Amino acid sequence: MSESEKTLNQKIADLDAQVEWFYSDEFELDQAASKYKDLTVLAKDIEKDLAELKNEIKVIDEDFSK
C-alpha cells in the first residue's frame, strides 16, 4: 500500500513507529540520515492531508453557518 492510499491515522501511526526507531536498540547512526529524510517526507504528506481536512471542515462550517 502506497502512502497516498493510507488513511491519515495510518500515516500518523507509521510516523510514530518510525520515530520510535530512533529511541530503540536497533538505532544505527549509518541509517539515521536516510530514515530522517523518509520521516520528513511522511511528515509533509501528513501536513498536506491535515490542510485538506481543515479546508473541508471550513467548507462544511460555512455551509452550516448560512
BABATI-217346 format. One line per 2 residues: number of its first residue (from 0); for each residue z, x, y of N, C-alpha, C. Coordinates in steps of 0.1 Angstrom, whole numbers, plus 5000, padded with zeros to 4 digits. Layout:
N
NUM	Z X Y Z X Y Z X Y; ...;
//
This chain:
66
0	5000 5008 4988 5000 5000 5000 5000 5009 5012; 4991 5007 5021 4990 5015 5034 5001 5010 5044;
2	5003 5018 5053 5013 5015 5063 5010 5002 5071; 4997 5000 5073 4993 4988 5081 4995 4975 5073;
4	4996 4976 5059 4998 4964 5051 5013 4961 5049; 5022 4970 5053 5036 4968 5051 5042 4960 5062;
6	5052 4953 5059 5059 4945 5069 5067 4954 5078; 5071 4949 5089 5080 4957 5098 5092 4961 5091;
8	5099 4952 5084 5111 4956 5077 5109 4967 5067; 5097 4967 5060 5094 4977 5050 5092 4991 5057;
10	5085 4990 5069 5083 5003 5076 5096 5009 5081; 5105 5000 5086 5118 5005 5091 5126 5011 5079;
12	5126 5004 5067 5132 5009 5056 5127 5023 5052; 5113 5024 5052 5107 5037 5049 5112 5048 5059;
14	5112 5044 5072 5117 5054 5082 5131 5058 5079; 5140 5049 5076 5154 5052 5073 5155 5061 5061;
16	5147 5058 5050 5147 5066 5038 5142 5081 5041; 5132 5082 5049 5126 5095 5052 5136 5103 5061;
18	5143 5096 5070 5152 5103 5079 5164 5108 5070; 5168 5100 5061 5179 5104 5052 5176 5118 5045;
20	5163 5120 5042 5159 5132 5035 5164 5145 5043; 5164 5144 5057 5168 5155 5065 5183 5158 5063;
22	5191 5148 5058 5205 5150 5056 5209 5152 5041; 5199 5152 5033 5201 5153 5019 5201 5167 5014;
24	5205 5169 5001 5205 5182 4995 5190 5186 4992; 5181 5177 4993 5167 5180 4990 5160 5186 5002;
26	5167 5187 5013 5161 5192 5026 5156 5206 5024; 5144 5209 5028 5138 5222 5028 5132 5225 5041;
28	5136 5236 5048 5131 5239 5061 5116 5240 5061; 5110 5245 5051 5095 5246 5050 5088 5233 5051;
30	5094 5222 5046 5088 5209 5047 5092 5201 5059; 5102 5205 5066 5107 5198 5077 5097 5194 5088;
32	5089 5204 5093 5080 5201 5103 5069 5190 5099; 5064 5192 5087 5055 5182 5082 5061 5168 5081;
34	5073 5167 5075 5079 5154 5074 5082 5148 5088; 5086 5157 5097 5089 5152 5111 5076 5146 5117;
36	5065 5153 5115 5052 5147 5120 5049 5134 5114; 5051 5132 5101 5049 5120 5095 5058 5109 5100;
38	5071 5113 5103 5080 5103 5108 5076 5099 5122; 5071 5107 5130 5067 5103 5144 5055 5094 5143;
40	5046 5096 5134 5035 5086 5132 5040 5072 5128; 5050 5072 5119 5056 5060 5114 5063 5053 5125;
42	5071 5061 5133 5079 5055 5144 5069 5049 5155; 5058 5055 5157 5049 5050 5167 5043 5037 5162;
44	5040 5036 5149 5035 5024 5143 5045 5013 5144; 5058 5016 5142 5068 5006 5143 5069 5001 5157;
46	5069 5011 5167 5069 5007 5181 5058 4997 5185; 5046 5000 5179 5034 4991 5182 5037 4977 5176;
48	5042 4977 5164 5045 4964 5158 5055 4956 5166; 5065 4963 5171 5076 4957 5179 5070 4952 5192;
50	5061 4959 5198 5055 4955 5211 5047 4942 5208; 5039 4942 5197 5031 4930 5194 5041 4918 5191;
52	5052 4920 5185 5061 4909 5182 5067 4904 5195; 5070 4913 5204 5076 4910 5217 5066 4901 5225;
54	5053 4905 5224 5043 4897 5231 5042 4883 5225; 5042 4882 5212 5042 4869 5205 5054 4860 5210;
56	5065 4866 5211 5077 4859 5215 5076 4854 5229; 5070 4862 5238 5068 4858 5252 5059 4847 5253;
58	5048 4847 5245 5038 4836 5245 5045 4823 5240; 5053 4824 5230 5060 4812 5224 5070 4807 5235;
60	5077 4816 5241 5087 4812 5251 5080 4805 5263; 5069 4811 5267 5061 4804 5278 5057 4790 5275;
62	5052 4789 5262 5048 4775 5258 5059 4765 5258; 5071 4770 5254 5083 4761 5253 5089 4758 5267;
64	5086 4767 5277 5092 4765 5290 5084 4756 5298; 5073 4752 5294 5064 4743 5302 5069 4728 5301;
//
